[in-house]
Amino acid sequence: MTAHDERDLVRQVEGHLLLAAAREEGRTAAVRLSSRLGWLTDTQREEVERLFEAEYLELARLSWCRTAERARELRQAYEARYRALRGRLLACCVLGCALLVAAVLVAVSAA
């Protein structure tokens, strides 16, 4: 198994654990909500819990998608900034080397 395969496996496991945690949170919230609605029949209570859990998971999925999209945007912005800074640093190093060579040439020709 390559390092890339291992990273993919870890991501898949993390995804499954995240989904399982979100489902459990959704179920817990659904039970809390339905317990406050004492007038529901058992069938109605189960339906309310099922619908609430499904809606909870959909909202979690949308939130995860927005977070991932924002992370992509930030990554692009930071990579562009890094490339610009790296270019400026390279330009400064080249300029510094040119000035050093010029100073050495002036010193040698003066001597």
C-alpha positions in Angstrom: 0.0 0.0 0.0 1.4 3.3 -1.0 1.4 6.5 1.1 -1.3 7.9 -1.3 -3.5 4.8 -0.7 -3.0 5.2 3.0 -4.0 8.8 2.9 -7.1 8.0 0.9 -8.0 5.2 3.3 -7.6 7.6 6.3 -9.8 10.2 4.6 -12.5 7.6 3.9 -12.5 6.4 7.5 -12.6 10.0 8.7 -15.5 10.6 6.4 -17.4 7.6 7.7 -16.8 8.6 11.3 -17.9 12.2 10.6 -21.1 10.9 8.9 -21.8 8.5 11.8 -21.3 11.3 14.3 -23.6 13.6 12.3 -26.3 10.9 12.1 -26.1 10.3 15.8 -26.3 14.0 16.5 -29.3 14.2 14.2 -31.0 11.3 15.9 -30.4 12.7 19.3 -31.8 16.1 18.3 -34.8 14.5 16.6 -35.6 12.5 19.7 -35.3 15.6 21.9 -37.7 17.5 19.5 -40.3 14.7 19.3 -40.2 14.1 23.1 -41.6 17.7 23.5 -44.5 16.9 21.2 -46.4 14.6 23.5 -49.5 14.7 21.4 -47.9 12.7 18.5 -48.7 9.1 18.0 -45.8 6.6 17.8 -46.0 6.5 14.0 -46.1 10.3 13.8 -43.2 10.6 16.3 -41.1 8.1 14.2 -41.9 10.1 11.0 -41.0 13.4 12.6 -37.7 11.9 13.9 -36.9 10.4 10.5 -37.6 13.7 8.7 -35.7 15.7 11.2 -32.7 13.5 11.0 -32.7 13.6 7.2 -32.9 17.4 7.3 -30.1 17.6 9.9 -27.9 15.5 7.7 -28.6 17.6 4.6 -27.8 20.8 6.5 -24.6 19.2 7.8 -23.7 18.2 4.2 -24.3 21.7 2.9 -22.2 23.1 5.7 -19.3 20.7 4.9 -19.5 21.6 1.2 -19.4 25.4 2.0 -16.4 24.8 4.3 -14.6 22.7 1.6 -15.2 25.4 -1.0 -14.0 28.1 1.3 -10.9 26.1 2.0 -10.2 25.7 -1.7 -10.6 29.5 -2.2 -8.2 30.3 0.7 -5.7 27.7 -0.6 -5.7 29.4 -4.0 -5.3 32.8 -2.5 -2.5 31.7 -0.2 -0.7 29.9 -3.0 -0.9 32.9 -5.2 0.5 35.1 -2.4 3.3 32.6 -1.7 4.3 32.6 -5.4 4.4 36.4 -5.4 6.5 36.6 -2.3 8.8 33.9 -3.6 9.3 35.8 -6.8 10.0 39.0 -4.9 12.5 37.2 -2.7 14.3 35.7 -5.7 14.4 39.2 -7.3 16.0 40.6 -4.1 18.5 37.8 -4.0 19.5 38.3 -7.6 19.8 42.1 -7.1 21.8 41.5 -3.9 24.2 39.2 -5.7 24.5 41.7 -8.6 25.4 44.4 -6.2 27.9 42.2 -4.4 29.6 41.4 -7.7 29.6 45.0 -8.7 31.1 46.0 -5.3 33.8 43.3 -5.7 34.6 44.5 -9.2 34.9 48.1 -8.1 37.1 47.1 -5.2 39.4 44.9 -7.5 39.6 47.6 -10.1 40.4 50.3 -7.5 43.2 48.2 -6.0 
